[in-house]
Amino acid sequence: MIEVSVYSRSNCHLCEVALEVISEIRKDFEFTVTKILIDGDAELEGKYGEQVPVILINNQPHDFFRVDPERFRLAISKL
């Protein structure tokens, strides 16, 4: 199973948009999505800071800030 992780912050508009784009793509592909809030986690805040949302596919960095739907579809289709 393909796993998509989205590192996010509370009240993050770009994070919500990214999750919406991923949800739409999920209609065509089978994968799980996990949203991980970095708020209050010093290690995650240090690692991802202001780059959220950070999108990982199978624990590999894919994108940050925004999701390019075509690029995301292509990456998922290759797995």
C-alpha positions as a LaTeX table, in Angstrom:
\begin{tabular}{lrrr}
\hline
Residue & $x$ (\AA) & $y$ (\AA) & $z$ (\AA) \\
\hline
Met1 & 0.00 & 0.00 & 0.00 \\
Ile2 & 1.24 & 3.47 & $-0.89$ \\
Glu3 & 1.48 & 5.83 & 2.07 \\
Val4 & 1.24 & 9.60 & 1.76 \\
Ser5 & 2.19 & 11.70 & 4.77 \\
Val6 & 1.37 & 15.39 & 5.03 \\
Tyr7 & 3.27 & 17.34 & 7.67 \\
Ser8 & 1.09 & 20.27 & 8.60 \\
Arg9 & 0.39 & 23.03 & 11.12 \\
Ser10 & $-2.88$ & 24.10 & 12.71 \\
Asn11 & $-4.74$ & 26.80 & 10.77 \\
Cys12 & $-2.50$ & 26.35 & 7.73 \\
His13 & $-4.39$ & 27.33 & 4.57 \\
Leu14 & $-1.80$ & 25.84 & 2.21 \\
Cys15 & $-1.97$ & 22.58 & 4.17 \\
Glu16 & $-5.74$ & 22.38 & 3.77 \\
Val17 & $-5.47$ & 23.09 & 0.03 \\
Ala18 & $-2.80$ & 20.39 & $-0.32$ \\
Leu19 & $-4.99$ & 17.88 & 1.51 \\
Glu20 & $-7.94$ & 18.75 & $-0.76$ \\
Val21 & $-5.83$ & 18.19 & $-3.89$ \\
Ile22 & $-4.57$ & 14.87 & $-2.53$ \\
Ser23 & $-8.13$ & 13.82 & $-1.64$ \\
Glu24 & $-9.27$ & 14.48 & $-5.20$ \\
Ile25 & $-6.42$ & 12.40 & $-6.61$ \\
Arg26 & $-7.23$ & 9.64 & $-4.16$ \\
Lys27 & $-10.44$ & 9.04 & $-6.10$ \\
Asp28 & $-8.30$ & 7.65 & $-8.94$ \\
Phe29 & $-5.53$ & 5.90 & $-7.00$ \\
Glu30 & $-5.36$ & 3.70 & $-3.94$ \\
Phe31 & $-3.20$ & 5.11 & $-1.15$ \\
Thr32 & $-3.46$ & 6.08 & 2.49 \\
Val33 & $-3.09$ & 9.65 & 3.73 \\
Thr34 & $-1.84$ & 10.62 & 7.17 \\
Lys35 & $-1.88$ & 14.21 & 8.37 \\
Ile36 & 0.82 & 14.89 & 10.98 \\
Leu37 & 0.68 & 18.14 & 12.92 \\
Ile38 & 4.12 & 19.51 & 13.75 \\
Asp39 & 2.78 & 22.07 & 16.25 \\
Gly40 & 4.54 & 21.72 & 19.58 \\
Asp41 & 6.95 & 19.03 & 18.39 \\
Ala42 & 10.39 & 20.63 & 18.56 \\
Glu43 & 12.02 & 17.99 & 16.36 \\
Leu44 & 9.39 & 18.23 & 13.60 \\
Glu45 & 9.23 & 22.01 & 13.80 \\
Gly46 & 13.01 & 22.12 & 13.43 \\
Lys47 & 12.92 & 19.73 & 10.49 \\
Tyr48 & 9.94 & 21.16 & 8.56 \\
Gly49 & 9.49 & 24.62 & 10.08 \\
Glu50 & 7.89 & 27.01 & 7.63 \\
Gln51 & 7.96 & 24.59 & 4.66 \\
Val52 & 4.60 & 23.05 & 5.51 \\
Pro53 & 2.83 & 21.38 & 4.05 \\
Val54 & 5.53 & 18.82 & 3.42 \\
Ile55 & 4.33 & 15.80 & 1.43 \\
Leu56 & 6.07 & 12.45 & 1.60 \\
Ile57 & 5.23 & 9.43 & $-0.53$ \\
Asn58 & 6.32 & 6.17 & 1.08 \\
Asn59 & 8.50 & 8.21 & 3.46 \\
Gln60 & 10.31 & 9.92 & 0.57 \\
Pro61 & 10.06 & 13.72 & 0.21 \\
His62 & 7.83 & 14.67 & $-2.70$ \\
Asp63 & 6.76 & 18.29 & $-2.34$ \\
Phe64 & 6.40 & 21.20 & 0.03 \\
Phe65 & 4.22 & 24.32 & 0.12 \\
Arg66 & 1.92 & 23.15 & $-2.71$ \\
Val67 & 0.92 & 19.94 & $-4.46$ \\
Asp68 & 1.29 & 19.89 & $-8.23$ \\
Pro69 & $-1.55$ & 17.50 & $-9.16$ \\
Glu70 & 0.07 & 16.20 & $-12.34$ \\
Arg71 & 3.44 & 15.63 & $-10.69$ \\
Phe72 & 1.74 & 13.91 & $-7.76$ \\
Arg73 & $-0.33$ & 11.66 & $-10.07$ \\
Leu74 & 2.79 & 10.72 & $-12.01$ \\
Ala75 & 4.70 & 9.84 & $-8.84$ \\
Ile76 & 1.83 & 7.71 & $-7.52$ \\
Ser77 & 1.30 & 5.96 & $-10.85$ \\
Lys78 & 4.94 & 4.84 & $-10.90$ \\
Leu79 & 4.58 & 2.93 & $-7.62$ \\
\hline
\end{tabular}
